[in-house]
Amino acid sequence: MQETEEFISGFCKRQNQTRTVLCEFEIAEDGSRKLVESDCDYGRCEHSRSCRLMQEAQQG
């Protein structure tokens, strides 16, 4: 399994501003990606379910 890092830019509801987030992904042999870590509070943030920035990152 490979790992990759990507910068994703978009609007953060929690900070009420545009933000660039560093995301780390695992890439499986079939090409699918799984978000492993990000430098924001995604998952713990109250806006995680509706976060467009992280939704875009995961669609990659």
N, CA, C and O atoms as a GROMACS GRO file, in nm:
protein
  240
    1MET      N    1   0.084  -0.118   0.000
    1MET     CA    2   0.000   0.000   0.000
    1MET      C    3   0.089   0.125   0.000
    1MET      O    4   0.188   0.132   0.073
    2GLN      N    5   0.053   0.221  -0.082
    2GLN     CA    6   0.126   0.347  -0.092
    2GLN      C    7   0.060   0.453  -0.008
    2GLN      O    8  -0.058   0.443   0.026
    3GLU      N    9   0.136   0.556   0.027
    3GLU     CA   10   0.081   0.673   0.094
    3GLU      C   11   0.115   0.797   0.013
    3GLU      O   12   0.219   0.803  -0.053
    4THR      N   13   0.027   0.895   0.019
    4THR     CA   14   0.050   1.020  -0.051
    4THR      C   15  -0.004   1.135   0.033
    4THR      O   16  -0.096   1.116   0.114
    5GLU      N   17   0.052   1.253   0.016
    5GLU     CA   18   0.004   1.373   0.083
    5GLU      C   19  -0.043   1.472  -0.023
    5GLU      O   20   0.017   1.486  -0.129
    6GLU      N   21  -0.152   1.540   0.010
    6GLU     CA   22  -0.207   1.639  -0.083
    6GLU      C   23  -0.254   1.760  -0.005
    6GLU      O   24  -0.301   1.749   0.108
    7PHE      N   25  -0.242   1.877  -0.067
    7PHE     CA   26  -0.297   2.000  -0.011
    7PHE      C   27  -0.432   2.024  -0.076
    7PHE      O   28  -0.444   2.021  -0.199
    8ILE      N   29  -0.534   2.047   0.006
    8ILE     CA   30  -0.669   2.074  -0.043
    8ILE      C   31  -0.711   2.211   0.010
    8ILE      O   32  -0.698   2.237   0.130
    9SER      N   33  -0.760   2.297  -0.078
    9SER     CA   34  -0.805   2.430  -0.038
    9SER      C   35  -0.956   2.440  -0.048
    9SER      O   36  -1.017   2.384  -0.139
   10GLY      N   37  -1.016   2.512   0.047
   10GLY     CA   38  -1.160   2.532   0.046
   10GLY      C   39  -1.204   2.610   0.168
   10GLY      O   40  -1.121   2.657   0.246
   11PHE      N   41  -1.333   2.624   0.183
   11PHE     CA   42  -1.388   2.703   0.293
   11PHE      C   43  -1.410   2.616   0.416
   11PHE      O   44  -1.472   2.510   0.408
   12CYS      N   45  -1.360   2.662   0.530
   12CYS     CA   46  -1.376   2.595   0.659
   12CYS      C   47  -1.486   2.667   0.738
   12CYS      O   48  -1.471   2.784   0.773
   13LYS      N   49  -1.596   2.596   0.766
   13LYS     CA   50  -1.707   2.656   0.841
   13LYS      C   51  -1.665   2.690   0.984
   13LYS      O   52  -1.704   2.793   1.038
   14ARG      N   53  -1.587   2.602   1.045
   14ARG     CA   54  -1.547   2.623   1.184
   14ARG      C   55  -1.464   2.750   1.200
   14ARG      O   56  -1.486   2.828   1.293
   15GLN      N   57  -1.370   2.770   1.109
   15GLN     CA   58  -1.284   2.889   1.117
   15GLN      C   59  -1.342   3.008   1.040
   15GLN      O   60  -1.289   3.119   1.048
   16ASN      N   61  -1.450   2.983   0.965
   16ASN     CA   62  -1.517   3.087   0.887
   16ASN      C   63  -1.419   3.159   0.794
   16ASN      O   64  -1.417   3.281   0.784
   17GLN      N   65  -1.338   3.077   0.725
   17GLN     CA   66  -1.241   3.133   0.632
   17GLN      C   67  -1.193   3.025   0.535
   17GLN      O   68  -1.213   2.906   0.558
   18THR      N   69  -1.130   3.069   0.427
   18THR     CA   70  -1.069   2.976   0.334
   18THR      C   71  -0.946   2.916   0.401
   18THR      O   72  -0.872   2.985   0.471
   19ARG      N   73  -0.925   2.787   0.378
   19ARG     CA   74  -0.818   2.715   0.447
   19ARG      C   75  -0.755   2.615   0.352
   19ARG      O   76  -0.822   2.559   0.265
   20THR      N   77  -0.626   2.592   0.369
   20THR     CA   78  -0.556   2.486   0.298
   20THR      C   79  -0.523   2.377   0.400
   20THR      O   80  -0.461   2.404   0.503
   21VAL      N   81  -0.567   2.255   0.371
   21VAL     CA   82  -0.552   2.143   0.464
   21VAL      C   83  -0.457   2.041   0.401
   21VAL      O   84  -0.470   2.007   0.284
   22LEU      N   85  -0.363   1.992   0.481
   22LEU     CA   86  -0.274   1.885   0.438
   22LEU      C   87  -0.340   1.752   0.472
   22LEU      O   88  -0.372   1.728   0.588
   23CYS      N   89  -0.361   1.667   0.372
   23CYS     CA   90  -0.426   1.538   0.391
   23CYS      C   91  -0.331   1.425   0.354
   23CYS      O   92  -0.258   1.435   0.256
   24GLU      N   93  -0.333   1.320   0.432
   24GLU     CA   94  -0.254   1.201   0.403
   24GLU      C   95  -0.349   1.088   0.366
   24GLU      O   96  -0.445   1.061   0.438
   25PHE      N   97  -0.322   1.022   0.254
   25PHE     CA   98  -0.407   0.915   0.203
   25PHE      C   99  -0.327   0.786   0.188
   25PHE      O  100  -0.208   0.789   0.157
   26GLU      N  101  -0.395   0.674   0.210
   26GLU     CA  102  -0.341   0.543   0.173
   26GLU      C  103  -0.402   0.508   0.038
   26GLU      O  104  -0.522   0.525   0.017
   27ILE      N  105  -0.319   0.460  -0.053
   27ILE     CA  106  -0.367   0.421  -0.186
   27ILE      C  107  -0.353   0.270  -0.198
   27ILE      O  108  -0.242   0.216  -0.189
   28ALA      N  109  -0.465   0.202  -0.219
   28ALA     CA  110  -0.466   0.057  -0.233
   28ALA      C  111  -0.421   0.019  -0.375
   28ALA      O  112  -0.414   0.104  -0.463
   29GLU      N  113  -0.392  -0.106  -0.394
   29GLU     CA  114  -0.348  -0.154  -0.525
   29GLU      C  115  -0.453  -0.134  -0.633
   29GLU      O  116  -0.419  -0.119  -0.751
   30ASP      N  117  -0.581  -0.133  -0.594
   30ASP     CA  118  -0.687  -0.111  -0.693
   30ASP      C  119  -0.709   0.037  -0.725
   30ASP      O  120  -0.797   0.071  -0.804
   31GLY      N  121  -0.629   0.126  -0.663
   31GLY     CA  122  -0.638   0.269  -0.689
   31GLY      C  123  -0.729   0.345  -0.595
   31GLY      O  124  -0.735   0.468  -0.600
   32SER      N  125  -0.801   0.275  -0.509
   32SER     CA  126  -0.890   0.344  -0.415
   32SER      C  127  -0.807   0.415  -0.308
   32SER      O  128  -0.697   0.372  -0.273
   33ARG      N  129  -0.862   0.524  -0.257
   33ARG     CA  130  -0.792   0.606  -0.158
   33ARG      C  131  -0.868   0.607  -0.027
   33ARG      O  132  -0.991   0.602  -0.025
   34LYS      N  133  -0.795   0.614   0.083
   34LYS     CA  134  -0.856   0.624   0.215
   34LYS      C  135  -0.786   0.736   0.291
   34LYS      O  136  -0.663   0.737   0.302
   35LEU      N  137  -0.864   0.829   0.343
   35LEU     CA  138  -0.808   0.938   0.422
   35LEU      C  139  -0.757   0.883   0.554
   35LEU      O  140  -0.832   0.821   0.629
   36VAL      N  141  -0.630   0.905   0.582
   36VAL     CA  142  -0.567   0.855   0.704
   36VAL      C  143  -0.559   0.965   0.809
   36VAL      O  144  -0.586   0.943   0.927
   37GLU      N  145  -0.520   1.085   0.763
   37GLU     CA  146  -0.499   1.195   0.857
   37GLU      C  147  -0.511   1.328   0.784
   37GLU      O  148  -0.486   1.337   0.664
   38SER      N  149  -0.551   1.430   0.859
   38SER     CA  150  -0.554   1.566   0.805
   38SER      C  151  -0.511   1.661   0.916
   38SER      O  152  -0.521   1.628   1.034
   39ASP      N  153  -0.463   1.778   0.878
   39ASP     CA  154  -0.417   1.872   0.980
   39ASP      C  155  -0.528   1.969   1.025
   39ASP      O  156  -0.500   2.082   1.064
   40CYS      N  157  -0.650   1.923   1.018
   40CYS     CA  158  -0.763   1.996   1.074
   40CYS      C  159  -0.836   1.901   1.170
   40CYS      O  160  -0.792   1.788   1.189
   41ASP      N  161  -0.943   1.945   1.228
   41ASP     CA  162  -1.016   1.863   1.326
   41ASP      C  163  -1.124   1.777   1.262
   41ASP      O  164  -1.223   1.744   1.328
   42TYR      N  165  -1.108   1.741   1.135
   42TYR     CA  166  -1.208   1.660   1.068
   42TYR      C  167  -1.232   1.531   1.147
   42TYR      O  168  -1.137   1.463   1.187
   43GLY      N  169  -1.357   1.500   1.169
   43GLY     CA  170  -1.394   1.383   1.250
   43GLY      C  171  -1.433   1.425   1.390
   43GLY      O  172  -1.523   1.366   1.450
   44ARG      N  173  -1.366   1.525   1.443
   44ARG     CA  174  -1.400   1.578   1.576
   44ARG      C  175  -1.476   1.711   1.566
   44ARG      O  176  -1.543   1.752   1.661
   45CYS      N  177  -1.465   1.776   1.454
   45CYS     CA  178  -1.529   1.906   1.431
   45CYS      C  179  -1.681   1.888   1.419
   45CYS      O  180  -1.728   1.789   1.362
   46GLU      N  181  -1.757   1.984   1.472
   46GLU     CA  182  -1.903   1.977   1.465
   46GLU      C  183  -1.956   1.989   1.322
   46GLU      O  184  -2.073   1.959   1.299
   47HIS      N  185  -1.873   2.030   1.228
   47HIS     CA  186  -1.915   2.045   1.088
   47HIS      C  187  -1.866   1.929   1.000
   47HIS      O  188  -1.881   1.936   0.878
   48SER      N  189  -1.810   1.825   1.058
   48SER     CA  190  -1.752   1.714   0.980
   48SER      C  191  -1.851   1.653   0.882
   48SER      O  192  -1.814   1.622   0.768
   49ARG      N  193  -1.975   1.634   0.922
   49ARG     CA  194  -2.074   1.571   0.834
   49ARG      C  195  -2.105   1.653   0.710
   49ARG      O  196  -2.136   1.597   0.605
   50SER      N  197  -2.095   1.784   0.721
   50SER     CA  198  -2.130   1.870   0.608
   50SER      C  199  -2.009   1.945   0.551
   50SER      O  200  -2.025   2.041   0.475
   51CYS      N  201  -1.888   1.902   0.586
   51CYS     CA  202  -1.766   1.972   0.543
   51CYS      C  203  -1.739   1.947   0.394
   51CYS      O  204  -1.700   1.838   0.355
   52ARG      N  205  -1.761   2.048   0.314
   52ARG     CA  206  -1.739   2.035   0.170
   52ARG      C  207  -1.590   2.022   0.136
   52ARG      O  208  -1.553   1.953   0.042
   53LEU      N  209  -1.507   2.089   0.214
   53LEU     CA  210  -1.364   2.085   0.190
   53LEU      C  211  -1.314   1.940   0.200
   53LEU      O  212  -1.242   1.893   0.111
   54MET      N  213  -1.350   1.870   0.306
   54MET     CA  214  -1.303   1.733   0.324
   54MET      C  215  -1.377   1.634   0.234
   54MET      O  216  -1.321   1.531   0.196
   55GLN      N  217  -1.502   1.664   0.199
   55GLN     CA  218  -1.572   1.580   0.102
   55GLN      C  219  -1.501   1.584  -0.031
   55GLN      O  220  -1.485   1.481  -0.097
   56GLU      N  221  -1.457   1.703  -0.071
   56GLU     CA  222  -1.382   1.718  -0.196
   56GLU      C  223  -1.249   1.644  -0.188
   56GLU      O  224  -1.206   1.580  -0.285
   57ALA      N  225  -1.184   1.651  -0.074
   57ALA     CA  226  -1.055   1.584  -0.057
   57ALA      C  227  -1.070   1.433  -0.073
   57ALA      O  228  -0.986   1.368  -0.135
   58GLN      N  229  -1.176   1.376  -0.018
   58GLN     CA  230  -1.195   1.233  -0.023
   58GLN      C  231  -1.238   1.183  -0.161
   58GLN      O  232  -1.216   1.067  -0.194
   59GLN      N  233  -1.299   1.270  -0.241
   59GLN     CA  234  -1.340   1.230  -0.376
   59GLN      C  235  -1.221   1.225  -0.470
   59GLN      O  236  -1.217   1.144  -0.563
   60GLY      N  237  -1.124   1.312  -0.444
   60GLY     CA  238  -0.999   1.321  -0.517
   60GLY      C  239  -1.000   1.265  -0.649
   60GLY      O  240  -0.898   1.268  -0.718
   0.00000   0.00000   0.00000
